[in-house]
Amino acid sequence: MTAVTRLRAICMAFPEVSERLSHGAPTWFVRGKKTFVTLWEHGHHDNDFPHLWCAAPAGVQGELTAEARERFFRPPYVGHRGWLGVRLDGEVDWAEIAELCEDAYRTIAPATLVKRLDA
């Protein structure tokens, strides 16, 4: 199964999520407006390896990039907002990716949709 297929299954399971290309990359949106995950399947700019960018709760980016620099990084453009870059080359823990995507959704989605997710 490809990375885009796996991410699509994870992200589309959340309430009111849509997918479309943004800057040429598969991207998932809450209510068609707010991005929470973007997949760079063939790399992007200086990060010439498959990876994703996802929204992250406050402090998580710093914690994970310090703990596991080989897997996590501060992405360009959105890193200053606390977003997390996650490498998808090598062995990928898809359960961990699913948790990161859920955290990203919870970070971006309005409280009413988070309640629906929890129900």
N, CA, C and O atoms as a GROMACS GRO file, in nm:
protein
  476
    1MET      N    1   0.085  -0.118   0.000
    1MET     CA    2   0.000   0.000   0.000
    1MET      C    3   0.090   0.125   0.000
    1MET      O    4   0.189   0.130   0.073
    2THR      N    5   0.055   0.223  -0.080
    2THR     CA    6   0.136   0.344  -0.090
    2THR      C    7   0.111   0.438   0.028
    2THR      O    8   0.012   0.424   0.100
    3ALA      N    9   0.201   0.532   0.046
    3ALA     CA   10   0.186   0.630   0.155
    3ALA      C   11   0.059   0.711   0.137
    3ALA      O   12  -0.012   0.736   0.235
    4VAL      N   13   0.029   0.753   0.015
    4VAL     CA   14  -0.092   0.834  -0.006
    4VAL      C   15  -0.217   0.751   0.025
    4VAL      O   16  -0.314   0.805   0.080
    5THR      N   17  -0.217   0.625  -0.009
    5THR     CA   18  -0.333   0.539   0.021
    5THR      C   19  -0.351   0.523   0.171
    5THR      O   20  -0.462   0.530   0.222
    6ARG      N   21  -0.241   0.502   0.241
    6ARG     CA   22  -0.248   0.487   0.388
    6ARG      C   23  -0.294   0.618   0.454
    6ARG      O   24  -0.381   0.616   0.541
    7LEU      N   25  -0.234   0.730   0.412
    7LEU     CA   26  -0.273   0.858   0.472
    7LEU      C   27  -0.418   0.893   0.440
    7LEU      O   28  -0.490   0.946   0.525
    8ARG      N   29  -0.461   0.863   0.320
    8ARG     CA   30  -0.600   0.890   0.282
    8ARG      C   31  -0.694   0.813   0.375
    8ARG      O   32  -0.792   0.870   0.423
    9ALA      N   33  -0.666   0.687   0.399
    9ALA     CA   34  -0.750   0.606   0.488
    9ALA      C   35  -0.753   0.664   0.629
    9ALA      O   36  -0.858   0.666   0.694
   10ILE      N   37  -0.639   0.710   0.677
   10ILE     CA   38  -0.631   0.768   0.812
   10ILE      C   39  -0.709   0.899   0.818
   10ILE      O   40  -0.797   0.916   0.902
   11CYS      N   41  -0.676   0.991   0.729
   11CYS     CA   42  -0.731   1.127   0.737
   11CYS      C   43  -0.879   1.135   0.701
   11CYS      O   44  -0.952   1.213   0.761
   12MET      N   45  -0.922   1.056   0.605
   12MET     CA   46  -1.062   1.064   0.562
   12MET      C   47  -1.157   1.003   0.664
   12MET      O   48  -1.279   1.017   0.651
   13ALA      N   49  -1.103   0.935   0.764
   13ALA     CA   50  -1.188   0.878   0.870
   13ALA      C   51  -1.234   0.983   0.970
   13ALA      O   52  -1.324   0.956   1.050
   14PHE      N   53  -1.174   1.102   0.968
   14PHE     CA   54  -1.213   1.208   1.061
   14PHE      C   55  -1.333   1.284   1.007
   14PHE      O   56  -1.352   1.292   0.885
   15PRO      N   57  -1.415   1.341   1.096
   15PRO     CA   58  -1.535   1.412   1.050
   15PRO      C   59  -1.504   1.534   0.962
   15PRO      O   60  -1.414   1.613   0.991
   16GLU      N   61  -1.580   1.545   0.855
   16GLU     CA   62  -1.580   1.660   0.764
   16GLU      C   63  -1.442   1.693   0.707
   16GLU      O   64  -1.399   1.808   0.704
   17VAL      N   65  -1.374   1.589   0.662
   17VAL     CA   66  -1.242   1.604   0.600
   17VAL      C   67  -1.256   1.586   0.449
   17VAL      O   68  -1.333   1.502   0.402
   18SER      N   69  -1.182   1.666   0.375
   18SER     CA   70  -1.175   1.651   0.230
   18SER      C   71  -1.028   1.648   0.189
   18SER      O   72  -0.940   1.689   0.265
   19GLU      N   73  -1.005   1.600   0.070
   19GLU     CA   74  -0.869   1.592   0.016
   19GLU      C   75  -0.864   1.661  -0.119
   19GLU      O   76  -0.955   1.647  -0.200
   20ARG      N   77  -0.759   1.735  -0.142
   20ARG     CA   78  -0.731   1.791  -0.274
   20ARG      C   79  -0.583   1.825  -0.280
   20ARG      O   80  -0.514   1.831  -0.179
   21LEU      N   81  -0.536   1.847  -0.402
   21LEU     CA   82  -0.397   1.887  -0.418
   21LEU      C   83  -0.380   2.032  -0.373
   21LEU      O   84  -0.463   2.117  -0.401
   22SER      N   85  -0.272   2.056  -0.304
   22SER     CA   86  -0.232   2.191  -0.267
   22SER      C   87  -0.082   2.201  -0.295
   22SER      O   88  -0.003   2.125  -0.240
   23HIS      N   89  -0.046   2.293  -0.380
   23HIS     CA   90   0.094   2.305  -0.424
   23HIS      C   91   0.145   2.174  -0.483
   23HIS      O   92   0.263   2.140  -0.468
   24GLY      N   93   0.055   2.102  -0.549
   24GLY     CA   94   0.090   1.977  -0.616
   24GLY      C   95   0.099   1.856  -0.526
   24GLY      O   96   0.136   1.748  -0.572
   25ALA      N   97   0.064   1.870  -0.398
   25ALA     CA   98   0.076   1.760  -0.302
   25ALA      C   99  -0.060   1.723  -0.245
   25ALA      O  100  -0.142   1.812  -0.220
   26PRO      N  101  -0.087   1.594  -0.223
   26PRO     CA  102  -0.211   1.555  -0.157
   26PRO      C  103  -0.218   1.620  -0.018
   26PRO      O  104  -0.124   1.611   0.062
   27THR      N  105  -0.331   1.685   0.008
   27THR     CA  106  -0.346   1.761   0.132
   27THR      C  107  -0.486   1.736   0.186
   27THR      O  108  -0.582   1.727   0.110
   28TRP      N  109  -0.496   1.726   0.318
   28TRP     CA  110  -0.624   1.700   0.382
   28TRP      C  111  -0.667   1.824   0.461
   28TRP      O  112  -0.588   1.887   0.530
   29PHE      N  113  -0.796   1.856   0.446
   29PHE     CA  114  -0.854   1.979   0.500
   29PHE      C  115  -0.972   1.948   0.590
   29PHE      O  116  -1.046   1.851   0.568
   30VAL      N  117  -0.990   2.029   0.692
   30VAL     CA  118  -1.108   2.024   0.777
   30VAL      C  119  -1.208   2.124   0.719
   30VAL      O  120  -1.178   2.241   0.701
   31ARG      N  121  -1.328   2.073   0.691
   31ARG     CA  122  -1.435   2.154   0.633
   31ARG      C  123  -1.391   2.228   0.506
   31ARG      O  124  -1.439   2.337   0.477
   32GLY      N  125  -1.300   2.167   0.432
   32GLY     CA  126  -1.258   2.221   0.305
   32GLY      C  127  -1.173   2.344   0.311
   32GLY      O  128  -1.140   2.402   0.207
   33LYS      N  129  -1.136   2.389   0.432
   33LYS     CA  130  -1.065   2.516   0.447
   33LYS      C  131  -0.928   2.504   0.513
   33LYS      O  132  -0.829   2.554   0.462
   34LYS      N  133  -0.924   2.437   0.626
   34LYS     CA  134  -0.802   2.437   0.707
   34LYS      C  135  -0.722   2.308   0.688
   34LYS      O  136  -0.771   2.198   0.714
   35THR      N  137  -0.600   2.324   0.643
   35THR     CA  138  -0.510   2.211   0.622
   35THR      C  139  -0.466   2.153   0.756
   35THR      O  140  -0.440   2.227   0.852
   36PHE      N  141  -0.458   2.019   0.762
   36PHE     CA  142  -0.400   1.958   0.882
   36PHE      C  143  -0.290   1.858   0.849
   36PHE      O  144  -0.208   1.827   0.936
   37VAL      N  145  -0.286   1.805   0.726
   37VAL     CA  146  -0.179   1.714   0.684
   37VAL      C  147  -0.151   1.736   0.535
   37VAL      O  148  -0.244   1.750   0.455
   38THR      N  149  -0.024   1.740   0.498
   38THR     CA  150   0.019   1.744   0.358
   38THR      C  151   0.125   1.637   0.338
   38THR      O  152   0.217   1.623   0.418
   39LEU      N  153   0.112   1.563   0.228
   39LEU     CA  154   0.208   1.458   0.195
   39LEU      C  155   0.299   1.505   0.081
   39LEU      O  156   0.251   1.546  -0.024
   40TRP      N  157   0.428   1.499   0.104
   40TRP     CA  158   0.528   1.526   0.001
   40TRP      C  159   0.590   1.392  -0.035
   40TRP      O  160   0.697   1.357   0.014
   41GLU      N  161   0.523   1.319  -0.121
   41GLU     CA  162   0.559   1.182  -0.152
   41GLU      C  163   0.698   1.169  -0.217
   41GLU      O  164   0.765   1.067  -0.200
   42HIS      N  165   0.740   1.272  -0.289
   42HIS     CA  166   0.870   1.268  -0.356
   42HIS      C  167   0.965   1.374  -0.300
   42HIS      O  168   1.064   1.408  -0.364
   43GLY      N  169   0.936   1.425  -0.183
   43GLY     CA  170   1.018   1.528  -0.122
   43GLY      C  171   0.971   1.668  -0.162
   43GLY      O  172   0.885   1.685  -0.248
   44HIS      N  173   1.031   1.766  -0.096
   44HIS     CA  174   0.995   1.906  -0.120
   44HIS      C  175   1.114   1.993  -0.084
   44HIS      O  176   1.167   1.985   0.027
   45HIS      N  177   1.156   2.077  -0.178
   45HIS     CA  178   1.271   2.166  -0.160
   45HIS      C  179   1.394   2.089  -0.112
   45HIS      O  180   1.433   1.991  -0.175
   46ASP      N  181   1.454   2.131  -0.003
   46ASP     CA  182   1.577   2.068   0.046
   46ASP      C  183   1.553   1.932   0.112
   46ASP      O  184   1.648   1.857   0.135
   47ASN      N  185   1.430   1.901   0.143
   47ASN     CA  186   1.397   1.772   0.205
   47ASN      C  187   1.364   1.672   0.094
   47ASN      O  188   1.247   1.647   0.064
   48ASP      N  189   1.469   1.617   0.035
   48ASP     CA  190   1.456   1.532  -0.083
   48ASP      C  191   1.431   1.387  -0.044
   48ASP      O  192   1.506   1.297  -0.082
   49PHE      N  193   1.325   1.365   0.033
   49PHE     CA  194   1.286   1.232   0.078
   49PHE      C  195   1.136   1.238   0.104
   49PHE      O  196   1.083   1.345   0.132
   50PRO      N  197   1.066   1.125   0.096
   50PRO     CA  198   0.922   1.127   0.123
   50PRO      C  199   0.895   1.168   0.268
   50PRO      O  200   0.961   1.120   0.361
   51HIS      N  201   0.796   1.256   0.286
   51HIS     CA  202   0.764   1.302   0.420
   51HIS      C  203   0.625   1.367   0.422
   51HIS      O  204   0.566   1.392   0.317
   52LEU      N  205   0.577   1.392   0.540
   52LEU     CA  206   0.452   1.467   0.554
   52LEU      C  207   0.475   1.582   0.649
   52LEU      O  208   0.567   1.581   0.731
   53TRP      N  209   0.389   1.680   0.637
   53TRP     CA  210   0.382   1.790   0.732
   53TRP      C  211   0.248   1.778   0.801
   53TRP      O  212   0.147   1.750   0.735
   54CYS      N  213   0.243   1.797   0.932
   54CYS     CA  214   0.116   1.794   1.003
   54CYS      C  215   0.116   1.897   1.115
   54CYS      O  216   0.218   1.928   1.175
   55ALA      N  217  -0.003   1.949   1.140
   55ALA     CA  218  -0.020   2.039   1.253
   55ALA      C  219   0.013   1.959   1.379
   55ALA      O  220  -0.004   1.837   1.382
   56ALA      N  221   0.059   2.028   1.482
   56ALA     CA  222   0.094   1.959   1.606
   56ALA      C  223   0.056   2.046   1.725
   56ALA      O  224   0.062   2.169   1.718
   57PRO      N  225   0.016   1.984   1.834
   57PRO     CA  226  -0.012   2.060   1.956
   57PRO      C  227   0.111   2.137   2.002
   57PRO      O  228   0.224   2.101   1.968
   58ALA      N  229   0.090   2.240   2.077
   58ALA     CA  230   0.200   2.324   2.127
   58ALA      C  231   0.306   2.240   2.197
   58ALA      O  232   0.276   2.156   2.281
   59GLY      N  233   0.431   2.264   2.159
   59GLY     CA  234   0.545   2.198   2.223
   59GLY      C  235   0.586   2.065   2.164
   59GLY      O  236   0.698   2.019   2.189
   60VAL      N  237   0.499   2.003   2.086
   60VAL     CA  238   0.528   1.870   2.033
   60VAL      C  239   0.642   1.874   1.931
   60VAL      O  240   0.730   1.788   1.933
   61GLN      N  241   0.642   1.974   1.844
   61GLN     CA  242   0.748   1.983   1.744
   61GLN      C  243   0.886   1.983   1.810
   61GLN      O  244   0.973   1.904   1.772
   62GLY      N  245   0.906   2.069   1.908
   62GLY     CA  246   1.035   2.076   1.977
   62GLY      C  247   1.071   1.947   2.047
   62GLY      O  248   1.186   1.903   2.044
   63GLU      N  249   0.972   1.886   2.110
   63GLU     CA  250   0.995   1.761   2.183
   63GLU      C  251   1.037   1.648   2.088
   63GLU      O  252   1.136   1.580   2.113
   64LEU      N  253   0.962   1.630   1.979
   64LEU     CA  254   0.991   1.518   1.889
   64LEU      C  255   1.117   1.541   1.806
   64LEU      O  256   1.192   1.446   1.780
   65THR      N  257   1.143   1.665   1.764
   65THR     CA  258   1.264   1.689   1.685
   65THR      C  259   1.389   1.674   1.772
   65THR      O  260   1.494   1.636   1.721
   66ALA      N  261   1.379   1.702   1.900
   66ALA     CA  262   1.494   1.683   1.989
   66ALA      C  263   1.514   1.535   2.022
   66ALA      O  264   1.626   1.488   2.036
   67GLU      N  265   1.403   1.463   2.032
   67GLU     CA  266   1.406   1.322   2.072
   67GLU      C  267   1.447   1.229   1.958
   67GLU      O  268   1.518   1.131   1.981
   68ALA      N  269   1.404   1.259   1.836
   68ALA     CA  270   1.428   1.167   1.724
   68ALA      C  271   1.452   1.245   1.595
   68ALA      O  272   1.368   1.246   1.504
   69ARG      N  273   1.567   1.310   1.588
   69ARG     CA  274   1.601   1.393   1.471
   69ARG      C  275   1.604   1.314   1.340
   69ARG      O  276   1.589   1.371   1.232
   70GLU      N  277   1.624   1.183   1.350
   70GLU     CA  278   1.628   1.102   1.230
   70GLU      C  279   1.490   1.082   1.168
   70GLU      O  280   1.480   1.041   1.052
   71ARG      N  281   1.384   1.110   1.244
   71ARG     CA  282   1.247   1.091   1.195
   71ARG      C  283   1.165   1.218   1.185
   71ARG      O  284   1.074   1.227   1.102
   72PHE      N  285   1.195   1.317   1.269
   72PHE     CA  286   1.114   1.438   1.276
   72PHE      C  287   1.198   1.562   1.248
   72PHE      O  288   1.317   1.565   1.279
   73PHE      N  289   1.135   1.664   1.188
   73PHE     CA  290   1.205   1.788   1.157
   73PHE      C  291   1.108   1.905   1.156
   73PHE      O  292   0.986   1.887   1.153
   74ARG      N  293   1.163   2.024   1.158
   74ARG     CA  294   1.084   2.147   1.150
   74ARG      C  295   1.068   2.182   1.002
   74ARG      O  296   1.165   2.219   0.937
   75PRO      N  297   0.946   2.171   0.948
   75PRO     CA  298   0.928   2.194   0.805
   75PRO      C  299   0.932   2.342   0.769
   75PRO      O  300   0.901   2.428   0.851
   76PRO      N  301   0.970   2.371   0.643
   76PRO     CA  302   0.968   2.511   0.599
   76PRO      C  303   0.824   2.561   0.589
   76PRO      O  304   0.730   2.482   0.581
   77TYR      N  305   0.809   2.692   0.591
   77TYR     CA  306   0.680   2.761   0.575
   77TYR      C  307   0.586   2.747   0.694
   77TYR      O  308   0.527   2.846   0.737
   78VAL      N  309   0.570   2.628   0.749
   78VAL     CA  310   0.473   2.606   0.856
   78VAL      C  311   0.539   2.569   0.989
   78VAL      O  312   0.472   2.561   1.092
   79GLY      N  313   0.669   2.546   0.988
   79GLY     CA  314   0.740   2.509   1.110
   79GLY      C  315   0.732   2.615   1.217
   79GLY      O  316   0.728   2.583   1.336
   80HIS      N  317   0.731   2.741   1.178
   80HIS     CA  318   0.722   2.849   1.276
   80HIS      C  319   0.589   2.850   1.350
   80HIS      O  320   0.577   2.913   1.455
   81ARG      N  321   0.489   2.778   1.296
   81ARG     CA  322   0.359   2.767   1.362
   81ARG      C  323   0.348   2.640   1.445
   81ARG      O  324   0.241   2.606   1.495
   82GLY      N  325   0.460   2.569   1.460
   82GLY     CA  326   0.461   2.449   1.542
   82GLY      C  327   0.435   2.320   1.466
   82GLY      O  328   0.429   2.213   1.526
   83TRP      N  329   0.419   2.329   1.335
   83TRP     CA  330   0.394   2.209   1.256
   83TRP      C  331   0.514   2.116   1.261
   83TRP      O  332   0.627   2.158   1.288
   84LEU      N  333   0.489   1.989   1.234
   84LEU     CA  334   0.589   1.885   1.244
   84LEU      C  335   0.613   1.822   1.107
   84LEU      O  336   0.518   1.793   1.034
   85GLY      N  337   0.739   1.800   1.072
   85GLY     CA  338   0.775   1.723   0.954
   85GLY      C  339   0.807   1.581   0.997
   85GLY      O  340   0.877   1.560   1.097
   86VAL      N  341   0.756   1.484   0.922
   86VAL     CA  342   0.775   1.343   0.958
   86VAL      C  343   0.830   1.269   0.835
   86VAL      O  344   0.766   1.266   0.730
   87ARG      N  345   0.946   1.211   0.850
   87ARG     CA  346   1.007   1.134   0.740
   87ARG      C  347   0.930   1.005   0.716
   87ARG      O  348   0.886   0.939   0.810
   88LEU      N  349   0.915   0.971   0.588
   88LEU     CA  350   0.846   0.848   0.551
   88LEU      C  351   0.937   0.754   0.473
   88LEU      O  352   0.891   0.657   0.414
   89ASP      N  353   1.067   0.784   0.472
   89ASP     CA  354   1.161   0.690   0.411
   89ASP      C  355   1.206   0.593   0.520
   89ASP      O  356   1.198   0.626   0.638
   90GLY      N  357   1.250   0.479   0.482
   90GLY     CA  358   1.286   0.379   0.583
   90GLY      C  359   1.161   0.310   0.636
   90GLY      O  360   1.056   0.311   0.572
   91GLU      N  361   1.174   0.252   0.753
   91GLU     CA  362   1.062   0.180   0.814
   91GLU      C  363   0.967   0.280   0.879
   91GLU      O  364   1.008   0.361   0.963
   92VAL      N  365   0.840   0.274   0.842
   92VAL     CA  366   0.741   0.369   0.891
   92VAL      C  367   0.648   0.299   0.989
   92VAL      O  368   0.595   0.191   0.960
   93ASP      N  369   0.628   0.359   1.105
   93ASP     CA  370   0.534   0.309   1.205
   93ASP      C  371   0.399   0.376   1.175
   93ASP      O  372   0.374   0.488   1.218
   94TRP      N  373   0.311   0.305   1.102
   94TRP     CA  374   0.185   0.365   1.059
   94TRP      C  375   0.088   0.388   1.175
   94TRP      O  376   0.000   0.473   1.164
   95ALA      N  377   0.102   0.315   1.283
   95ALA     CA  378   0.019   0.342   1.402
   95ALA      C  379   0.059   0.478   1.460
   95ALA      O  380  -0.027   0.556   1.502
   96GLU      N  381   0.188   0.506   1.463
   96GLU     CA  382   0.235   0.636   1.511
   96GLU      C  383   0.188   0.747   1.416
   96GLU      O  384   0.147   0.854   1.462
   97ILE      N  385   0.195   0.724   1.286
   97ILE     CA  386   0.149   0.823   1.188
   97ILE      C  387   0.001   0.851   1.210
   97ILE      O  388  -0.041   0.966   1.203
   98ALA      N  389  -0.078   0.748   1.235
   98ALA     CA  390  -0.222   0.766   1.261
   98ALA      C  391  -0.244   0.854   1.385
   98ALA      O  392  -0.332   0.939   1.385
   99GLU      N  393  -0.165   0.834   1.488
   99GLU     CA  394  -0.176   0.916   1.610
   99GLU      C  395  -0.138   1.061   1.580
   99GLU      O  396  -0.204   1.153   1.628
  100LEU      N  397  -0.032   1.081   1.503
  100LEU     CA  398   0.010   1.217   1.468
  100LEU      C  399  -0.096   1.287   1.384
  100LEU      O  400  -0.121   1.406   1.402
  101CYS      N  401  -0.159   1.213   1.292
  101CYS     CA  402  -0.265   1.272   1.210
  101CYS      C  403  -0.387   1.307   1.295
  101CYS      O  404  -0.450   1.411   1.274
  102GLU      N  405  -0.420   1.222   1.391
  102GLU     CA  406  -0.532   1.254   1.480
  102GLU      C  407  -0.500   1.377   1.563
  102GLU      O  408  -0.586   1.464   1.581
  103ASP      N  409  -0.378   1.386   1.614
  103ASP     CA  410  -0.338   1.506   1.689
  103ASP      C  411  -0.346   1.630   1.601
  103ASP      O  412  -0.387   1.737   1.646
  104ALA      N  413  -0.306   1.615   1.474
  104ALA     CA  414  -0.312   1.727   1.380
  104ALA      C  415  -0.456   1.770   1.359
  104ALA      O  416  -0.487   1.890   1.360
  105TYR      N  417  -0.544   1.674   1.340
  105TYR     CA  418  -0.686   1.704   1.322
  105TYR      C  419  -0.740   1.776   1.446
  105TYR      O  420  -0.807   1.879   1.434
  106ARG      N  421  -0.711   1.724   1.563
  106ARG     CA  422  -0.759   1.785   1.688
  106ARG      C  423  -0.704   1.927   1.706
  106ARG      O  424  -0.770   2.012   1.765
  107THR      N  425  -0.585   1.952   1.656
  107THR     CA  426  -0.524   2.085   1.666
  107THR      C  427  -0.595   2.186   1.577
  107THR      O  428  -0.608   2.303   1.615
  108ILE      N  429  -0.642   2.143   1.461
  108ILE     CA  430  -0.700   2.233   1.362
  108ILE      C  431  -0.853   2.238   1.368
  108ILE      O  432  -0.911   2.345   1.349
  109ALA      N  433  -0.917   2.127   1.393
  109ALA     CA  434  -1.064   2.119   1.387
  109ALA      C  435  -1.131   2.201   1.497
  109ALA      O  436  -1.077   2.215   1.607
  110PRO      N  437  -1.248   2.256   1.467
  110PRO     CA  438  -1.324   2.325   1.571
  110PRO      C  439  -1.373   2.226   1.677
  110PRO      O  440  -1.383   2.106   1.652
  111ALA      N  441  -1.403   2.277   1.795
  111ALA     CA  442  -1.442   2.194   1.909
  111ALA      C  443  -1.562   2.104   1.877
  111ALA      O  444  -1.569   1.992   1.927
  112THR      N  445  -1.655   2.151   1.795
  112THR     CA  446  -1.773   2.070   1.762
  112THR      C  447  -1.733   1.942   1.687
  112THR      O  448  -1.793   1.837   1.709
  113LEU      N  449  -1.634   1.951   1.601
  113LEU     CA  450  -1.590   1.831   1.528
  113LEU      C  451  -1.505   1.742   1.616
  113LEU      O  452  -1.511   1.620   1.603
  114VAL      N  453  -1.428   1.798   1.706
  114VAL     CA  454  -1.352   1.715   1.800
  114VAL      C  455  -1.448   1.637   1.888
  114VAL      O  456  -1.422   1.520   1.920
  115LYS      N  457  -1.558   1.699   1.929
  115LYS     CA  458  -1.660   1.627   2.008
  115LYS      C  459  -1.718   1.512   1.929
  115LYS      O  460  -1.742   1.404   1.984
  116ARG      N  461  -1.743   1.534   1.801
  116ARG     CA  462  -1.795   1.426   1.715
  116ARG      C  463  -1.694   1.313   1.706
  116ARG      O  464  -1.732   1.195   1.706
  117LEU      N  465  -1.568   1.346   1.696
  117LEU     CA  466  -1.462   1.245   1.691
  117LEU      C  467  -1.461   1.162   1.818
  117LEU      O  468  -1.442   1.040   1.814
  118ASP      N  469  -1.480   1.227   1.932
  118ASP     CA  470  -1.477   1.160   2.060
  118ASP      C  471  -1.601   1.077   2.090
  118ASP      O  472  -1.598   0.988   2.175
  119ALA      N  473  -1.711   1.106   2.018
  119ALA     CA  474  -1.838   1.037   2.045
  119ALA      C  475  -1.835   0.892   1.996
  119ALA      O  476  -1.933   0.820   2.011
   0.00000   0.00000   0.00000
